[in-house]
Amino acid sequence: MRFYDELNRYINELNLSANELSKASGLSPDVISRYLNGKRTPKPNSDYFNNLVEALYRIADEKGASIDKDEIQKNLENSITAQSDIRDYGLLIDNFNILQERLGLSNAVLGKAIGYDSSFISRIKNKSRRITDIDGFTDKVASYIVSSYHSNEKMEQIADILNCKLTDIDAEEKYIIYIKKWLIDRHNNYEKLIGGFLTKVDDFNLSDFTDENLSKVKVPAAPVVLGKSKTYYGIKGRKTSEEDFIKTTLLSKSKEDIFFYNDLPMEKAAEDEGFKKRYLTALSMLLKKGIHMNIVHNIDRPLEEMILGIESWIPMYMTGAISPYFFPTPPSNMFCTSHMTSGSAALSGECIRSNQERGRFYMTTRKEEVSYFKVKSKYLLKKAKPLMIIYTADDSDRFETFIHNEDGGELQRITNKNFKNIDFIISKKWVAINKKLSPEIHFVIYNEKLNNAIKTYLLV
């Protein structure tokens, strides 16, 4: 029996509510909820675990139930061991996503190999379906990797992903065990990843950023001649098309909102330091011109990549000139697309995920075509959900009203000694990061993956 099954058994046996257990144990309602639904499991002998055991025993004694304290502790410890030490289901899925993405395996190929329908694999990845037999699932994944990646070259690839030596996986049994353990471990330094992200928010000073970046930026006035439309190809074409799109937008008279969506792989573009510098400078120019950006981020990726992507946007978020969104339904695993519109231009592109050199990108300034792409942008924005809502200093009254209206949601206010300028408010649906200085700003984060990561860092 798994931990959350065992805990629910005690809840039912003692006719106990989750709220009663929360008050008796001193653990937040959110933590108790995640224990009961299997999203979290405490470490044996941790303060959280011991408080839970003590609370159950005390309640049982008050209700006259003949349940021994040592029995409760033993049953709960055994249930944790029975889960193969999987203390975070979300972590397993993040690791599974990393493995699949690094190996370039489609849902169809991997699903067929381990006996799952490709659509079911997709639902597992976006956590709309839960794996019931975790040991069986990890065993099938590990067995498939071992049978398919056994040449020296492929085993070197696996060793690089697992961050191990070839001698660690030089026998089939060791190979399978290592992969299974890797899938359930916090091997990617989870705490350091979230802590680093929050530290960057804590340390960031918008005034310094404005003085060092925006104050020196000059918005160009000379016209750019691109014609009415243009087609670009390959990785180089992708970078050139995005630069041309921003140039055209900057040099137009329009200050309409810009729409960005791009789920193209970032590795190749990120290798070009010159392109990254020009791109960030161009975005700074858009901000200085006073253009608001609606950006739909692709978050159907491992948490590590998601956090790194969001970190690069922190300076832009702080200005309050960007509204970030995400699509709740993952994009295609085979094709990558980009879609950008402004008041004067539109850019649309696509490529096969495994072959970016075959990408094709089309930019246009033709009014009828731009109008068509604007309608498409509005439709996509309706299908997206807010990744976070950003309240700047000018929105402080609106933020306080929001918090006041949420009081019935059992809000939990948290400070953390690692951060001097930020504190946190946690509800069941969101996490708020509150920064009082440089300047005041509040990030109310709605995305479940990022929420759970921050909650785990702060609460467990």
C-alpha positions in Angstrom: 0.0 0.0 0.0 1.3 3.5 -0.9 1.8 6.3 1.6 -1.3 8.3 0.5 -3.4 5.1 0.5 -2.2 4.4 4.1 -2.8 8.0 5.2 -6.3 8.0 3.7 -7.0 4.7 5.5 -6.3 6.4 8.8 -8.4 9.4 7.8 -11.4 7.2 7.1 -10.8 4.9 10.1 -10.7 7.9 12.5 -13.5 9.8 10.7 -11.1 12.7 10.3 -11.2 15.7 8.0 -8.1 17.0 6.3 -8.5 20.3 8.0 -8.6 18.6 11.4 -5.4 16.7 10.6 -3.8 20.0 9.5 -4.6 21.8 12.7 -3.5 18.8 14.9 -0.2 18.3 13.1 0.7 22.0 12.5 1.1 21.2 8.8 -0.5 23.5 6.3 -3.7 22.4 4.6 -1.9 22.5 1.2 0.8 20.0 2.5 -1.9 17.7 3.9 -3.8 17.9 0.6 -0.8 16.9 -1.4 -0.1 14.0 1.0 -3.6 12.7 0.6 -3.7 12.9 -3.2 -0.3 11.4 -3.6 1.5 14.4 -5.0 3.9 14.5 -2.0 5.4 12.1 0.5 7.3 13.2 3.6 10.8 11.8 4.4 10.7 9.2 7.2 11.8 10.7 10.5 11.5 14.2 9.2 9.7 16.8 11.4 6.8 16.6 8.9 6.6 12.9 9.2 6.9 12.9 13.0 4.3 15.6 13.4 1.9 13.6 11.3 2.4 10.4 13.3 2.0 12.3 16.6 -1.2 14.0 15.4 -2.7 10.7 14.2 -1.9 9.0 17.5 -3.2 11.9 19.6 -6.5 12.0 17.6 -6.9 8.2 17.9 -6.4 8.4 21.6 -8.9 11.3 22.0 -11.5 9.2 20.0 -10.9 6.1 22.0 -9.4 4.1 19.0 -7.0 1.4 20.1 -4.2 2.4 17.7 -0.6 2.1 18.9 1.8 5.0 18.0 4.6 2.6 17.0 2.1 0.9 14.7 1.2 4.1 13.0 4.8 5.0 12.5 5.7 1.5 11.1 2.8 1.4 8.7 3.5 4.8 7.3 7.2 4.1 7.0 6.5 0.8 5.2 4.1 2.5 2.8 6.8 5.0 1.9 9.3 2.2 1.3 6.7 0.5 -0.9 6.6 3.5 -3.2 10.2 2.8 -4.1 11.2 6.1 -2.5 9.2 8.1 -5.0 8.5 11.2 -2.9 7.5 13.4 -5.7 5.4 12.1 -8.6 5.9 15.3 -10.5 9.6 14.8 -10.3 9.3 11.4 -12.0 7.4 13.0 -14.9 9.9 15.8 -15.2 12.7 13.2 -15.4 10.8 11.1 -17.9 10.3 14.2 -20.0 14.0 15.0 -19.9 14.9 11.4 -20.9 12.5 11.4 -23.8 13.5 14.8 -25.1 17.2 14.2 -24.8 16.9 10.9 -26.8 14.5 12.5 -29.3 11.8 9.8 -28.8 8.3 10.5 -30.0 5.3 9.6 -27.9 4.3 7.0 -30.6 7.7 5.3 -30.7 8.1 5.2 -26.9 4.5 4.3 -26.3 4.7 1.3 -28.6 7.9 0.1 -27.1 6.5 0.1 -23.5 3.0 -0.9 -24.3 1.2 2.5 -23.9 -0.9 4.4 -26.4 0.8 7.5 -27.6 -2.1 9.7 -26.5 -1.8 8.1 -23.0 1.9 9.0 -22.9 0.9 12.6 -23.8 -1.6 12.7 -20.9 1.0 11.2 -18.5 3.4 14.0 -19.5 0.9 16.8 -18.9 -0.2 15.0 -15.7 -3.9 14.7 -16.8 -3.5 10.9 -16.3 -1.6 9.3 -13.4 0.6 6.2 -13.6 -0.9 3.6 -11.3 2.0 1.0 -11.4 5.0 3.2 -11.1 7.5 0.4 -10.6 6.1 -1.4 -13.7 6.3 1.8 -15.7 9.9 2.7 -14.7 10.9 -1.0 -15.3 9.5 -0.9 -18.9 11.1 2.4 -19.7 14.5 1.2 -18.3 14.2 -2.2 -20.2 13.5 -0.4 -23.5 16.5 1.9 -23.0 18.8 -1.0 -22.2 17.6 -3.1 -25.2 17.8 -0.1 -27.6 20.9 1.7 -26.4 23.6 -1.0 -26.0 26.3 0.0 -28.5 29.3 1.9 -27.0 28.3 5.1 -28.8 24.7 5.0 -27.5 25.7 4.0 -24.0 28.0 7.0 -23.9 24.9 9.1 -24.8 22.9 7.5 -22.0 25.8 8.0 -19.5 25.9 11.7 -20.4 22.2 12.1 -19.7 22.4 10.1 -16.4 25.6 11.9 -15.5 27.4 8.6 -14.7 30.4 6.6 -15.9 30.2 3.8 -18.5 31.3 1.4 -15.8 28.2 2.3 -13.8 26.0 0.7 -16.5 28.3 -1.9 -18.0 26.1 -4.8 -17.0 22.4 -5.2 -17.9 21.2 -5.5 -14.3 23.2 -2.4 -13.2 22.0 -0.5 -16.3 18.3 -1.1 -15.6 18.7 -0.3 -11.9 20.6 2.9 -12.6 18.0 4.2 -15.1 15.1 3.4 -12.7 16.9 5.2 -9.8 17.6 8.2 -12.1 13.9 8.5 -13.0 12.9 8.9 -9.3 15.8 10.8 -7.9 16.3 14.6 -7.5 19.4 14.2 -9.6 19.0 17.6 -11.3 19.6 19.5 -8.1 16.0 20.5 -7.7 16.4 22.7 -4.6 19.3 24.5 -6.2 17.4 25.1 -9.3 14.3 26.7 -7.6 16.5 28.5 -5.1 18.6 30.0 -7.9 15.5 31.2 -9.7 14.1 32.8 -6.6 17.4 34.4 -5.7 17.5 36.1 -9.1 14.1 37.5 -8.5 15.2 38.6 -4.9 18.4 40.3 -6.2 17.0 41.9 -9.3 16.9 45.7 -9.3 14.7 47.3 -12.0 16.3 50.7 -11.6 19.8 49.2 -12.3 18.4 47.4 -15.3 16.8 50.5 -16.6 19.9 52.6 -16.1 22.2 50.0 -17.7 20.0 48.9 -20.5 16.8 50.9 -21.4 18.4 54.3 -20.7 21.1 53.6 -23.3 18.8 52.1 -25.9 18.0 54.3 -28.9 15.0 53.4 -31.0 16.0 53.6 -34.6 14.2 56.0 -36.9 15.6 55.1 -40.3 13.3 53.0 -42.5 14.0 49.3 -43.2 13.3 48.1 -46.7 12.1 44.5 -46.6 9.4 44.5 -49.3 5.9 43.3 -48.6 6.8 39.8 -47.8 9.8 37.5 -47.5 10.5 33.8 -47.0 13.4 32.5 -44.9 14.8 28.9 -44.5 16.8 27.0 -41.9 18.3 28.0 -38.6 19.9 31.1 -40.0 16.7 32.1 -41.7 14.8 31.7 -38.4 17.1 34.1 -36.6 17.1 36.6 -39.5 13.3 36.5 -39.8 12.8 37.2 -36.1 15.3 40.1 -36.2 13.5 41.5 -39.3 10.1 41.2 -37.7 11.3 43.3 -34.6 13.0 45.8 -36.9 9.8 46.3 -38.9 7.7 46.6 -35.8 10.1 49.2 -34.2 10.2 51.3 -37.3 6.4 51.4 -37.8 4.2 54.1 -36.3 2.0 51.4 -34.6 2.2 50.8 -30.9 -0.3 47.9 -30.9 0.4 44.9 -28.6 2.7 42.3 -29.9 1.9 38.6 -29.8 4.7 36.0 -29.5 4.5 32.2 -29.5 7.4 30.0 -30.3 8.0 26.4 -29.3 11.1 26.0 -31.6 14.1 24.4 -29.9 16.3 27.0 -28.3 19.7 25.2 -28.3 20.9 26.3 -31.8 19.8 29.9 -31.4 21.2 30.1 -27.9 24.6 29.0 -29.2 24.8 32.3 -31.1 25.9 34.9 -28.6 25.7 37.7 -31.1 22.1 36.8 -31.9 21.1 36.7 -28.2 22.6 40.1 -27.6 20.9 41.6 -30.6 17.6 40.0 -29.7 17.6 41.3 -26.1 18.6 44.8 -27.3 15.7 44.7 -29.8 13.3 43.7 -27.0 14.5 46.5 -24.9 13.8 48.9 -27.8 10.3 47.6 -28.0 9.8 48.2 -24.3 11.2 51.7 -24.6 8.8 52.4 -27.4 6.0 51.6 -25.1 4.8 48.4 -26.7 3.1 45.7 -24.6 3.9 42.1 -25.3 1.7 39.1 -24.9 3.9 36.0 -24.8 2.8 32.4 -24.8 5.6 30.3 -23.4 6.1 26.6 -24.2 6.2 24.9 -20.8 5.8 21.3 -22.1 9.4 20.7 -21.2 11.5 19.5 -18.2 11.3 21.8 -15.2 15.0 22.7 -15.5 14.5 24.0 -19.1 11.3 25.8 -18.1 13.0 27.6 -15.2 16.0 28.6 -17.3 13.7 30.0 -20.0 11.6 32.0 -17.5 14.8 33.3 -15.8 15.9 35.0 -19.0 12.6 36.9 -19.1 12.8 38.2 -15.5 14.1 41.7 -16.4 11.3 42.1 -19.0 8.7 40.8 -16.5 9.8 43.4 -13.9 8.9 46.2 -16.2 5.2 45.1 -16.2 5.2 45.4 -20.0 4.8 41.7 -20.6 1.9 39.4 -20.0 3.0 35.7 -20.0 0.7 32.8 -20.9 1.0 29.1 -21.6 -1.1 26.5 -23.4 -2.6 23.9 -21.1 -2.6 21.3 -23.9 1.0 20.3 -25.0 2.0 21.2 -28.6 2.8 18.6 -31.2 5.7 16.3 -30.4 6.7 16.2 -34.1 6.4 19.8 -35.4 7.6 23.1 -34.0 5.9 26.4 -34.9 6.4 30.1 -34.3 3.8 32.8 -34.6 4.4 36.6 -34.1 2.3 39.6 -34.9 2.4 43.3 -34.3 0.6 46.3 -35.6 2.7 46.3 -38.8 4.1 42.8 -39.4 3.4 39.1 -39.0 5.9 36.2 -38.9 4.9 32.6 -39.1 7.3 29.6 -39.2 7.6 25.9 -38.7 10.0 23.0 -38.8 10.2 19.3 -38.0 11.4 19.0 -34.4 14.2 16.7 -35.4 15.4 18.7 -38.4 15.6 22.5 -37.8 17.5 23.0 -41.0 14.3 22.2 -42.9 12.5 25.1 -41.2 10.6 27.7 -43.2 9.6 31.2 -42.0 7.4 33.7 -43.7 7.2 37.4 -42.8 4.7 39.8 -44.3 3.7 43.5 -44.0 0.8 43.1 -46.4 -2.3 44.6 -44.5 -4.7 41.8 -45.5 -2.2 39.1 -44.4 -1.2 40.9 -41.2 -5.0 41.2 -40.4 -5.4 37.4 -40.9 -2.5 36.6 -38.5 -3.9 39.1 -35.9 -7.1 37.2 -35.8 -5.2 34.0 -35.4 -3.2 35.6 -32.5 -6.4 36.6 -30.7 -7.7 33.1 -31.1 -4.5 31.6 -29.7 -4.5 34.0 -26.8 -8.1 32.9 -25.9 -6.9 29.3 -25.7 -3.9 30.2 -23.5 -3.9 30.5 -19.7 -2.0 33.1 -17.7 1.4 31.7 -16.7 1.4 34.4 -14.1 -0.3 37.8 -13.5 2.1 40.6 -12.7 1.1 43.4 -10.4 3.5 46.4 -10.5 3.7 49.2 -8.0 1.0 51.0 -10.0 -1.3 48.0 -9.4 -0.7 47.7 -5.6 -4.4 48.5 -4.8 -5.6 46.0 -7.3 -3.3 43.3 -5.8 -4.5 44.1 -2.3 -8.1 43.7 -3.5 -7.2 40.4 -5.2 -5.7 39.1 -1.9 -8.7 40.3 0.1 -11.1 38.5 -2.2 -9.0 35.3 -1.8 -9.0 35.3 2.0 -11.5 32.4 2.1 -8.9 30.2 0.3 -6.8 29.5 3.4 -3.9 31.6 2.3 -0.5 30.8 3.8 2.1 33.6 4.2 5.7 32.5 4.2 9.1 34.2 4.7 12.4 32.4 4.0 15.7 33.4 5.5 17.4 32.8 2.2 15.7 35.9 0.7 15.9 39.4 2.0 13.6 41.2 -0.5 10.8 38.7 -1.2 8.2 36.7 0.7 5.4 34.4 -0.5 1.7 33.8 -0.3 0.4 30.3 -1.1 -3.1 29.2 -2.0 -4.4 26.0 -3.5 -4.5 27.5 -7.0 -1.5 29.9 -7.1 1.7 31.1 -5.5 2.5 34.8 -5.1 6.1 36.0 -5.0 6.1 39.5 -3.4 8.9 41.9 -3.9 8.6 45.1 -1.9 11.7 46.9 -3.2 13.3 47.9 -6.5 10.4 48.4 -7.1 7.3 46.8 -5.6 6.0 43.9 -7.7 4.0 40.8 -7.2 4.0 37.6 -9.4 0.9 35.5 -9.0 1.9 32.2 -10.6 -0.9 29.9 -11.8 1.1 27.2 -13.7 0.8 23.9 -11.7 4.4 22.7 -12.5 6.0 25.9 -11.4 3.7 26.2 -8.4 4.5 22.7 -7.2 8.2 23.3 -7.6 8.1 26.5 -5.5 5.8 25.0 -2.9 8.1 22.0 -2.5 11.1 24.2 -2.1 9.3 26.3 0.6 7.3 23.7 2.5 9.1 20.4 2.5 
